[in-house]
Amino acid sequence: MKILLDECVPRKLRRELIGHEVKTVPEMGWAAYSNGDLLKLAAPVLDRNLSFQQALPVFAIGVIVIGAPSNRLRDILPAVPKLLDALTKVKKGEALLIGTKAN
């Protein structure tokens, strides 16, 4: 699966997503774009992931939002099992919210 990590997600999270093609917003040259514009750019490129507060059914991608105490890798790592599970369940045009134990 192709995965796009937003700018606020640590790049090192990609190490936990073995077997997936992971790119970051800056790697794609999209760092200056808003979430809505990112969705438009990502839709033809990605299968499933990006951000939450948009009219997702318009886009042919799904979104997984990780709720964690901070965007530090150590705070996100506990959500990785839920993230990997969500990757198998998210459908195009929907958003899933997952969280760590603290959420």
C-alpha positions as CSV (number, residue, x, y, z in Angstrom):
1,M,0.0,0.0,0.0
2,K,1.1,3.6,-0.7
3,I,1.2,5.8,2.4
4,L,1.8,9.5,2.7
5,L,2.9,10.8,6.1
6,D,1.9,14.4,6.8
7,E,4.5,16.9,7.9
8,C,3.5,16.6,11.6
9,V,4.3,12.8,11.6
10,P,7.9,11.8,12.4
11,R,9.6,10.4,9.3
12,K,11.1,7.6,11.4
13,L,7.6,6.1,11.7
14,R,8.1,4.7,8.2
15,R,10.4,2.0,9.8
16,E,7.4,0.6,11.5
17,L,5.4,0.3,8.2
18,I,7.3,-2.6,6.7
19,G,5.9,-3.8,3.4
20,H,4.4,-0.5,2.5
21,E,5.6,2.3,0.2
22,V,5.9,5.3,2.5
23,K,6.6,8.9,1.4
24,T,6.5,12.1,3.4
25,V,4.8,15.3,2.3
26,P,8.2,17.1,2.1
27,E,9.6,14.2,0.0
28,M,6.8,14.7,-2.5
29,G,7.5,18.5,-2.6
30,W,4.1,19.3,-1.1
31,A,5.2,20.9,2.2
32,A,3.6,24.3,1.3
33,Y,0.1,22.9,0.6
34,S,-2.9,22.9,2.9
35,N,-4.6,19.7,3.8
36,G,-7.3,20.2,1.2
37,D,-4.8,20.7,-1.5
38,L,-2.8,17.8,-0.2
39,L,-5.8,15.6,-0.7
40,K,-6.2,16.7,-4.3
41,L,-2.5,16.1,-5.0
42,A,-2.4,12.7,-3.2
43,A,-5.6,11.2,-4.6
44,P,-4.1,10.1,-7.9
45,V,-0.9,9.0,-6.2
46,L,-2.0,7.2,-3.0
47,D,-4.3,4.3,-2.3
48,R,-5.5,5.3,1.2
49,N,-3.9,7.8,3.6
50,L,-3.7,11.6,4.6
51,S,-5.8,13.9,6.8
52,F,-9.2,14.3,8.5
53,Q,-11.2,17.5,8.1
54,Q,-12.2,17.3,4.4
55,A,-15.0,16.0,2.3
56,L,-13.3,12.7,1.9
57,P,-15.9,10.9,-0.3
58,V,-14.8,13.2,-3.1
59,F,-11.3,11.7,-3.0
60,A,-10.2,8.2,-3.9
61,I,-8.1,7.8,-0.8
62,G,-8.7,6.9,2.8
63,V,-7.3,8.7,5.8
64,I,-6.0,7.4,9.2
65,V,-5.6,10.0,12.0
66,I,-3.4,8.9,14.9
67,G,-4.5,10.5,18.2
68,A,-1.4,10.7,20.5
69,P,-0.3,12.9,23.4
70,S,2.2,14.5,21.0
71,N,3.7,14.0,17.5
72,R,6.9,12.6,19.0
73,L,7.8,9.1,17.7
74,R,7.8,7.7,21.3
75,D,4.2,8.9,21.7
76,I,3.0,7.5,18.4
77,L,4.8,4.1,18.5
78,P,2.1,2.6,20.9
79,A,-0.5,3.2,18.1
80,V,1.5,1.3,15.5
81,P,-0.4,-2.0,16.0
82,K,-3.7,-0.1,15.6
83,L,-2.3,1.7,12.6
84,L,-1.3,-1.5,10.8
85,D,-4.7,-3.0,11.5
86,A,-6.4,0.2,10.3
87,L,-4.4,0.0,7.0
88,T,-6.2,-3.2,6.2
89,K,-9.6,-1.7,7.0
90,V,-9.7,1.9,5.8
91,K,-11.8,2.4,2.7
92,K,-11.6,5.0,0.0
93,G,-13.4,8.1,1.0
94,E,-13.4,7.5,4.8
95,A,-11.3,8.5,7.8
96,L,-10.4,6.4,10.7
97,L,-9.3,7.8,14.1
98,I,-7.0,5.6,16.1
99,G,-5.2,6.4,19.3
100,T,-2.6,5.4,21.8
101,K,-3.5,4.2,25.3
102,A,-3.4,7.8,26.5
103,N,-6.3,8.7,24.2
